[in-house]
Amino acid sequence: MPVETIRSGRAIAWIWTAVALTAFPGLSDIATAQESMPDFARAVGRAHGVDAWNGVAAVSAAMTVRFGDKEAFSGRMITEPSMGRTRLDRRDGSMVLWDGREAWVSPAAAEFPAARFFALTLPYFLALPMKLEDPGVHLADAGTILLSATDRRPAVRLSFDPGTGDAPDDWYLLTRDPSTGRLDTVVYIVTYWSGPDSGKAETNAITYSDYRDIEGVFVPHRWTFRDWSRDTGLSEASTGLATLSDVTCLSQLRLDQFKRPSDGRIDPHPRGR
């Protein structure tokens, strides 16, 4: 898929990171106001099986991501629980490996637009409920946000210390399913390419569904991407869809799973981070 397609309009909706939003004024009767942010983080982690997640060597899943009639990714994702190392294997045989410092595309001649971004973003969307207590992460009560005409939800704002990760200017709004306590909607913008003040960021959302218990880890197997507006909430029409299958918790890793490829090239950060 060409780089200009990834960067344009709806296609950027699938790409990950955060949300520059403010609370609705005058809405102060908020459930999360009665819950400290450390309590929120721990509750979300427990609802998703954080102890089981942290007890495995890695999580592996087959994954397909589509936007409109375009297939953005199809293959297998594997990530360590900490996201210290991640890997995306495409069905065409190419791959991108994040080794903790650099993103390596293999084979070196393969076209893999935004490889570094993909290698960090897709695993982070999966791991997000388990990452709320990470160093450099800040949670704050964000008031109530509109999801639909009949659904206003308490939200928590996630932001980062300067220098944290590849896009520290990103931030997110998180809402929970009141019946399960699991994340159900994440609203976000993308600052990876252009920075927070470029005026190019679009506001989008992921709705997580089809949660399944995989050895004690509750994994959403369906991620629906939509536009989002503070005034109207989620768009009725979706902009994209990611589906997971064959999700596996690995008790140990093969020696080659996160080995730096011999025939590889570094995919650098577009803003030289």
C-alpha positions as CSV (number, residue, x, y, z in Angstrom):
1,M,0.0,0.0,0.0
2,P,1.6,3.4,-1.0
3,V,2.6,5.8,1.7
4,E,0.2,8.5,0.5
5,T,-2.7,6.1,1.0
6,I,-1.7,5.4,4.5
7,R,-1.5,9.0,5.3
8,S,-4.7,10.1,3.7
9,G,-8.2,10.6,5.0
10,R,-9.9,7.4,6.2
11,A,-6.8,5.2,6.0
12,I,-5.1,7.1,8.8
13,A,-8.0,6.2,11.0
14,W,-6.6,2.7,11.6
15,I,-3.2,4.0,12.6
16,W,-2.8,4.3,16.1
17,T,-2.2,6.6,18.8
18,A,-4.1,9.1,20.8
19,V,-6.7,11.8,21.2
20,A,-6.5,15.6,21.8
21,L,-9.8,16.3,23.5
22,T,-11.3,18.2,26.3
23,A,-14.1,17.3,28.7
24,F,-17.6,18.6,28.0
25,P,-18.2,21.7,30.2
26,G,-20.7,21.4,32.9
27,L,-20.8,17.6,33.1
28,S,-19.4,16.9,36.6
29,D,-21.5,14.0,37.7
30,I,-18.9,11.4,36.6
31,A,-18.4,7.9,37.8
32,T,-14.6,8.0,37.3
33,A,-14.4,11.1,39.6
34,Q,-15.1,8.6,42.4
35,E,-12.3,6.4,41.4
36,S,-8.6,7.2,41.7
37,M,-6.6,6.8,38.5
38,P,-4.4,4.1,40.0
39,D,-7.6,2.2,41.0
40,F,-8.9,2.7,37.4
41,A,-5.7,1.3,35.9
42,R,-5.7,-1.7,38.2
43,A,-9.4,-2.4,37.6
44,V,-8.9,-2.3,33.8
45,G,-5.9,-4.5,34.1
46,R,-7.7,-7.1,36.2
47,A,-10.7,-7.0,33.8
48,H,-8.4,-7.9,30.9
49,G,-6.3,-10.5,32.7
50,V,-3.2,-8.6,33.3
51,D,-1.6,-11.2,35.6
52,A,-2.0,-13.9,33.0
53,W,-0.8,-11.5,30.3
54,N,2.4,-10.7,32.2
55,G,3.0,-14.4,32.9
56,V,3.5,-15.4,29.3
57,A,6.6,-15.1,27.0
58,A,4.6,-13.6,24.2
59,V,1.2,-13.3,22.6
60,S,0.7,-14.3,18.9
61,A,-2.3,-13.6,16.7
62,A,-3.3,-13.9,13.1
63,M,-4.6,-10.4,12.0
64,T,-6.3,-8.7,9.1
65,V,-6.8,-5.0,8.9
66,R,-8.9,-3.4,6.1
67,F,-10.0,0.1,5.3
68,G,-12.7,0.3,2.7
69,D,-11.6,-2.0,-0.1
70,K,-7.9,-1.8,0.9
71,E,-6.1,-4.4,2.9
72,A,-3.7,-2.5,5.2
73,F,-2.2,-5.6,6.9
74,S,-2.7,-9.3,6.7
75,G,-0.4,-11.8,8.6
76,R,0.7,-12.6,12.1
77,M,1.5,-10.3,15.0
78,I,3.6,-11.3,17.9
79,T,4.5,-9.2,20.9
80,E,6.2,-9.6,24.3
81,P,3.9,-8.6,27.1
82,S,6.1,-5.5,27.8
83,M,6.2,-4.7,24.1
84,G,10.0,-4.6,24.4
85,R,10.1,-6.6,21.2
86,T,7.4,-7.1,18.6
87,R,7.1,-8.6,15.1
88,L,4.7,-8.4,12.2
89,D,4.9,-11.2,9.5
90,R,3.0,-10.4,6.3
91,R,1.6,-13.1,4.2
92,D,3.8,-12.2,1.3
93,G,6.8,-13.3,3.4
94,S,8.1,-9.9,4.4
95,M,8.3,-8.8,8.0
96,V,9.1,-5.9,10.4
97,L,10.8,-6.6,13.7
98,W,11.0,-4.1,16.6
99,D,14.1,-5.0,18.6
100,G,13.6,-2.5,21.3
101,R,15.5,0.3,19.6
102,E,15.1,0.0,15.9
103,A,12.5,-1.4,13.4
104,W,14.0,-3.8,10.9
105,V,12.3,-4.6,7.6
106,S,13.2,-7.9,6.0
107,P,14.0,-8.6,3.2
108,A,15.7,-5.3,2.8
109,A,14.2,-4.8,-0.6
110,A,10.6,-5.3,0.6
111,E,8.2,-2.4,0.4
112,F,6.6,-2.0,3.8
113,P,5.3,1.6,4.2
114,A,5.3,2.8,7.8
115,A,6.8,-0.4,9.0
116,R,8.1,1.0,12.3
117,F,4.8,2.6,13.0
118,F,2.9,-0.6,12.4
119,A,5.3,-2.7,14.5
120,L,4.6,-0.5,17.5
121,T,1.0,0.5,16.9
122,L,-0.9,-2.7,16.3
123,P,0.7,-4.5,19.4
124,Y,0.0,-1.4,21.5
125,F,-3.7,-1.4,20.6
126,L,-3.8,-5.0,21.8
127,A,-1.7,-4.4,24.9
128,L,-3.3,-1.0,25.9
129,P,-5.4,-2.2,28.9
130,M,-2.2,-3.7,30.3
131,K,-0.1,-0.6,29.8
132,L,-1.9,1.9,32.0
133,E,0.6,1.7,34.8
134,D,3.7,1.9,32.6
135,P,6.4,4.5,33.5
136,G,5.8,7.8,31.7
137,V,2.0,7.2,31.4
138,H,-0.4,9.6,33.0
139,L,-4.2,9.1,33.5
140,A,-6.7,11.9,34.3
141,D,-10.4,12.2,34.6
142,A,-11.6,13.5,31.2
143,G,-15.2,14.1,32.1
144,T,-18.0,12.6,30.0
145,I,-17.7,12.1,26.2
146,L,-20.4,11.4,23.7
147,L,-20.5,8.1,21.9
148,S,-24.0,8.3,20.5
149,A,-27.2,10.3,20.9
150,T,-28.2,8.1,23.8
151,D,-24.7,7.1,25.2
152,R,-22.5,9.5,27.2
153,R,-19.6,7.8,29.0
154,P,-17.2,8.7,31.7
155,A,-13.7,8.8,30.1
156,V,-10.1,8.8,31.2
157,R,-7.4,10.7,29.4
158,L,-4.1,8.9,28.8
159,S,-1.0,11.0,28.1
160,F,2.7,10.6,28.2
161,D,5.8,12.2,29.6
162,P,8.0,14.0,27.0
163,G,10.3,11.5,25.3
164,T,8.1,8.5,26.1
165,G,7.8,6.2,23.0
166,D,7.7,7.2,19.4
167,A,4.8,9.7,19.7
168,P,4.8,11.2,23.2
169,D,2.4,14.0,22.1
170,D,-0.3,11.4,21.5
171,W,-3.1,11.0,24.0
172,Y,-6.2,8.9,24.3
173,L,-9.7,8.9,25.8
174,L,-10.7,5.5,27.2
175,T,-14.1,4.3,28.0
176,R,-15.2,1.1,29.6
177,D,-18.1,-1.4,29.2
178,P,-20.1,-0.8,32.4
179,S,-21.0,-4.5,32.6
180,T,-17.5,-6.0,32.2
181,G,-15.1,-3.2,33.1
182,R,-13.2,-3.8,29.9
183,L,-12.2,-1.1,27.5
184,D,-14.8,-0.7,24.7
185,T,-13.9,2.5,23.0
186,V,-10.6,4.4,22.5
187,V,-10.7,7.8,20.8
188,Y,-7.4,9.1,19.4
189,I,-5.5,11.2,17.0
190,V,-2.2,10.5,15.2
191,T,0.9,12.8,15.7
192,Y,3.5,10.3,14.5
193,W,4.3,12.0,11.1
194,S,3.3,15.6,11.6
195,G,3.4,16.4,15.3
196,P,0.7,17.7,17.5
197,D,0.5,21.3,16.1
198,S,0.4,20.6,12.4
199,G,-3.4,20.8,12.1
200,K,-3.5,17.6,10.2
201,A,-4.6,15.2,12.9
202,E,-7.9,13.5,12.5
203,T,-10.1,12.4,15.4
204,N,-10.9,8.7,15.2
205,A,-12.0,5.8,17.4
206,I,-11.7,2.1,17.9
207,T,-14.5,0.1,19.3
208,Y,-13.4,-3.2,20.8
209,S,-15.7,-6.2,20.7
210,D,-15.9,-10.0,20.5
211,Y,-13.8,-10.5,23.7
212,R,-12.6,-14.0,24.2
213,D,-10.8,-15.7,27.1
214,I,-7.4,-16.9,25.9
215,E,-5.8,-18.6,28.8
216,G,-6.9,-16.0,31.2
217,V,-6.3,-13.0,28.9
218,F,-9.4,-11.3,27.6
219,V,-8.6,-10.4,24.0
220,P,-10.9,-8.4,21.7
221,H,-11.0,-10.2,18.4
222,R,-12.9,-7.4,16.5
223,W,-11.7,-3.8,16.3
224,T,-14.1,-1.4,14.5
225,F,-12.7,1.9,13.4
226,R,-14.9,5.0,13.1
227,D,-14.8,8.8,12.9
228,W,-15.5,10.6,16.1
229,S,-16.8,14.1,16.9
230,R,-17.1,15.7,20.3
231,D,-20.5,17.0,19.2
232,T,-22.0,13.9,17.5
233,G,-20.0,11.0,18.9
234,L,-19.1,8.0,16.8
235,S,-20.0,7.9,13.1
236,E,-22.6,5.3,12.2
237,A,-20.5,4.0,9.3
238,S,-17.2,2.3,10.1
239,T,-14.0,3.4,8.4
240,G,-12.1,0.1,8.9
241,L,-12.1,-3.2,10.6
242,A,-9.4,-5.4,12.2
243,T,-10.0,-9.0,13.0
244,L,-7.9,-11.4,15.1
245,S,-7.9,-15.2,15.0
246,D,-5.8,-18.0,16.3
247,V,-4.7,-16.0,19.3
248,T,-2.1,-17.9,21.3
249,C,-0.3,-17.3,24.6
250,L,3.3,-18.6,24.2
251,S,5.1,-20.0,27.3
252,Q,8.4,-19.8,25.6
253,L,10.0,-18.3,22.4
254,R,12.0,-19.8,19.6
255,L,15.5,-18.4,19.4
256,D,14.7,-16.9,16.0
257,Q,11.4,-15.1,16.8
258,F,13.0,-11.8,17.7
259,K,16.4,-12.3,16.1
260,R,17.5,-9.4,14.0
261,P,17.3,-10.4,10.3
262,S,20.5,-10.8,8.4
263,D,18.9,-9.4,5.2
264,G,17.2,-6.3,6.7
265,R,17.1,-2.5,6.7
266,I,16.2,0.0,9.4
267,D,12.9,1.8,8.9
268,P,13.6,5.2,10.7
269,H,11.2,7.4,12.5
270,P,9.9,10.0,10.0
271,R,10.7,12.9,12.4
272,G,14.1,11.6,13.3
273,R,13.3,10.4,16.8
